[in-house]
């Protein structure tokens, strides 16, 4: 039997308001707070802050 992992799939949404997002994984046992990372948003052609949101 395979082990059950605690990794969640999350959606990282751009704070520039373009609606651009990407999907990544996170282990909630190690990182308890919401993720905030800088990444490239091709719609505004800049590096902006991306915040964690739930996948619907």
C-alpha positions in Angstrom: 0.0 0.0 0.0 1.1 3.5 -0.7 1.6 6.0 2.0 -0.9 8.9 2.3 0.8 12.3 1.9 -0.2 15.5 3.6 0.5 17.6 0.5 -2.3 20.0 -0.7 -2.7 21.5 -4.1 -3.2 25.2 -3.9 -3.8 28.1 -6.4 -1.5 31.1 -6.4 -3.3 34.2 -7.7 -1.6 37.4 -8.9 -2.2 40.5 -6.8 -2.0 42.7 -9.9 -5.7 41.9 -10.5 -5.2 40.3 -13.9 -6.7 36.9 -12.8 -3.5 35.1 -13.8 -2.8 32.1 -11.5 -0.7 29.0 -11.3 -1.1 25.8 -9.3 1.5 24.4 -6.9 1.7 22.1 -3.9 2.3 22.8 -0.2 2.7 20.7 2.9 0.5 22.3 5.7 2.5 20.5 8.4 5.6 22.4 7.6 4.1 25.7 6.4 1.0 26.7 8.4 0.5 30.3 7.2 -0.7 31.3 3.7 2.0 31.4 1.1 3.1 34.7 -0.6 5.6 34.4 -3.4 6.9 36.7 -6.1 6.4 35.4 -9.6 6.1 36.5 -13.2 2.7 37.7 -14.5 2.8 37.7 -18.3 -0.4 39.8 -18.6 1.3 42.8 -16.9 4.8 41.7 -18.0 6.3 42.2 -14.5 7.2 40.2 -11.4 4.4 40.6 -8.8 3.3 39.1 -5.5 1.2 35.9 -5.7 -1.0 34.9 -2.8 -2.5 31.5 -1.9 -6.2 30.8 -2.6 -8.3 27.7 -2.4 -9.0 25.7 -5.5 -12.8 25.5 -6.1 
